[in-house]
């Protein structure tokens, strides 16, 4: 749980006004275990969304191991994210069946909303990182190793 106060406070695509559209690494540390650079925030005034990923090691993994930006199409990422979010939210609602330390909060990701490539890329890669790091399988079948 310590590593996952993150999880969807992490990936909370909360709708509210924020000032920056580009991806920024912030030095704000939300939990004691996190290191500088472990908080990744993506915001947009136009869409009024905010995604915050607070996960030790994710930013390094994203830079060093994940497929590069542009490798996947936005449509592919959106399709995968919709499925991952649905399963994630289902697990949040079943704390007796799934570890509630891993699945704490629901993700507000709506089909049909254009969140842009950057958000979809980082959200998709977070799901891959999460599954490989915590030995989870959100959709059944093979989890990409990147």
DAGIHU-V973242 format. One record per backbone hydrogen bond with DSSP energy under -1.0 kcal/mol. CO is the residue of the C=O (numbers start at 0). NH is the residue of the N-H. If there is no record, write none. Layout:
co->CO nh->NH
co->CO nh->NH
This chain:
co->0 nh->3
co->5 nh->9
co->6 nh->10
co->9 nh->51
co->11 nh->13
co->23 nh->40
co->30 nh->33
co->34 nh->37
co->37 nh->54
co->38 nh->25
co->39 nh->52
co->40 nh->23
co->41 nh->50
co->48 nh->43
co->49 nh->13
co->50 nh->41
co->52 nh->39
co->54 nh->57
co->56 nh->60
co->57 nh->61
co->58 nh->62
co->59 nh->63
co->60 nh->64
co->60 nh->65
co->67 nh->70
co->72 nh->76
co->73 nh->77
co->74 nh->78
co->75 nh->79
co->76 nh->80
co->77 nh->81
co->78 nh->82
co->79 nh->83
co->80 nh->84
co->81 nh->85
co->82 nh->86
co->83 nh->87
co->84 nh->88
co->85 nh->89
co->86 nh->90
co->87 nh->91
co->88 nh->92
co->90 nh->93
co->93 nh->96
co->93 nh->97
co->98 nh->101
co->98 nh->102
co->106 nh->108
co->109 nh->112
co->112 nh->114
co->115 nh->119
co->116 nh->120
co->117 nh->121
co->118 nh->122
co->119 nh->123
co->120 nh->124
co->121 nh->125
co->122 nh->126
co->123 nh->127
co->124 nh->128
co->125 nh->129
co->126 nh->130
co->127 nh->131
co->128 nh->132
co->129 nh->133
co->130 nh->135
